[in-house]
Amino acid sequence: MNKREIQRARNETRGCEYVTHFNNAGSSLMAAPVADYLYEFLQEEEMRGGYETAASRSMELENFYVRVAELINAKPKEIAFVENATRAWDMIFYSIPLRAGDQIITVRSEYGSNVIAYLHRAKQTGAELVILENNDDGEPDTNQLRKLINKKTKLISMSHIPTGGGLVNPASEIGAIANEYGVPYLLDACQSVGQMSVDVADIGCDFLSATGRKFLRGPRGTGFLYVKQDWIERLEPPLIDQFAANLLDEKTYLLRRDARKFENWERYFAGQAAFGRAIEYAMDFGLPKIQHRIFKMADKLRERLQEIPELEVTDQGRLKCGIVTFRHEALDAATIKSELARRKINVSVSSGSGSRLSFMERGIEAVVRASIHYYNSEEELEHFLSKIRQLVA
Ligand SMILES: Cc1ncc(COP(=O)(O)O)c(C=O)c1O
């Protein structure tokens, strides 16, 4: 991105006037054109009625599917609107038939909610959860994956970028192996869409879930699910309503034949339309440019943080993204976060379930997570570094 584009992004991000926002992996600052669009939609609902607004703006609601499809190189009929990434992911995961002895393969850096769902279904069905361990780079060992796959393997499921670190998992390498062995592949792209180019055909995933509020800068309470065309009719969602299916008589219902069979009837209509706008906004800059800027800024931040005594950058992997995590020998992560908040700098703390399996293995309790977006400036980076240095001095 050039200086003009960065300036445009900052001018169109009103929150930049108030705060240094390095919590984009939590929830980004919405861009003004997206936020204004959302407010107008809600105002129309207030003044004209919700159903009436949805009817008059039906093309804008359809636009959501078109934009998501463009963003990830899919077809609009392969996209469902879901209220968040977890539920989008659940709708697929709980659709996959599992029996005693079946195997689900995931990775060490997997997101906590997903691990809980694996264990939940393992308890219900007698299926087994198998963890693909990391290689020396801290990435899933793809050679090992080939050895783990057998006739009982019913799913390979992985977070593209974990919640608590800068690691970018080798999604395409895993996809190539999943496809070679004919194993369905579910990718949790919650932290990757919006900060890097994500192409479902390149990756070779059968399903992908994501959220609106993080790097895509959409409203909270929005998410999406991608289901590859050949899978749509093969799966029965775990929950269905009269939007997902048509009731024909006392004995029969007919499921929709597109990915919207994984949706609910009632939803956040304004959010769906505004999420479509947020994707348009990102694509206007271009995902390759966005990725380049974010990754470069984050690499610089890591380099500079590493110079600070007693501070350890905890990001793993060969390719690292806009999530920068670190810990300090003397100051705990929660204190660093609250001290930064007092100075109008937003970061978050990664701890607990979210990164449990990875942190347990590495002996980590909690890390500070500073997540950079393209609208963050070099000045903000310097400001952040100087505050960190003061804090730990
Ligand atoms: C890797 C990953 N997957 C899934 C989620 C859940 O997303 P949501 O809160 O939209 O359900 C998160 C949220 O932080 C995440 O980091």
The ligand as an SDF file (V2000), in Angstrom:
LIG
                    3D

 16 16  0  0  0  0  0  0  0  0999 V2000
   -8.7890  -19.1370   15.3330 C   0  0  0  0  0  0  0  0  0  0  0  0
  -10.1460  -18.6920   15.7750 C   0  0  0  0  0  0  0  0  0  0  0  0
  -11.2040  -19.4300   15.4390 N   0  0  0  0  0  0  0  0  0  0  0  0
  -12.4560  -19.1010   15.8170 C   0  0  0  0  0  0  0  0  0  0  0  0
  -12.6870  -17.9790   16.5740 C   0  0  0  0  0  0  0  0  0  0  0  0
  -14.0840  -17.6830   17.0110 C   0  0  0  0  0  0  0  0  0  0  0  0
  -14.6670  -16.6460   16.3050 O   0  0  0  0  0  0  0  0  0  0  0  0
  -16.0740  -16.0710   16.7420 P   0  0  0  0  0  0  0  0  0  0  0  0
  -15.8420  -15.3790   18.0470 O   0  0  0  0  0  0  0  0  0  0  0  0
  -16.4870  -15.1580   15.6360 O   0  0  0  0  0  0  0  0  0  0  0  0
  -16.9980  -17.2230   16.8960 O   0  0  0  0  0  0  0  0  0  0  0  0
  -11.6180  -17.1650   16.9550 C   0  0  0  0  0  0  0  0  0  0  0  0
  -11.8660  -15.9780   17.7720 C   0  0  0  0  0  0  0  0  0  0  0  0
  -11.0050  -15.3610   18.3290 O   0  0  0  0  0  0  0  0  0  0  0  0
  -10.3060  -17.5330   16.5420 C   0  0  0  0  0  0  0  0  0  0  0  0
   -9.2610  -16.7950   16.8870 O   0  0  0  0  0  0  0  0  0  0  0  0
  1  2  1  0
  2  3  1  0
  2 15  2  0
  3  4  2  0
  4  5  1  0
  5  6  1  0
  5 12  2  0
  6  7  1  0
  7  8  1  0
  8  9  2  0
  8 10  1  0
  8 11  1  0
 12 13  1  0
 12 15  1  0
 13 14  2  0
 15 16  1  0
M  END
$$$$
